[in-house]
Amino acid sequence: MELTAAEEQCRERIIGLILSAKTLAEIADARLALQEWIAEHPHDLGITDGFDHLAMSCSIAKSREAVPVQSA
């Protein structure tokens, strides 16, 4: 699969979003960006692993939100 420089830059930005997403809102934004990328580049199968990463990140984020914060 051959990408233009602009497409490669966009792909790298999406990977960055996936890897840095920690909150549910960030995860949702990264998932949307990934879905849009896949819709436009269906042959880019390597990036689809991002969905697994986001699913794990989502589980972690939900568990963090479920734990009540204790004040000292």
C-alpha positions, 0 to 999 in steps of 0.5 A: 500500500502506497501512501502520499506524504500527507496520508502517512502524516495522517496515519501517524497522527491517528496512531498517536491518538490511539496510543495516547488515549486514556480517557473515554472521550479520548478513546472515542475520538481515536476510535472515530478517527480510526474508523474514518481512516479504515473507511478511506483506506480499507487495504491498510490492515496493519492499523486495524490492531488499533481497535484492540488497543482501544478496547483494552484502553476502554476497559482500563478507563472504565475501571478507573472511573468506577473506583471512587477517589478517596480524599485524605 
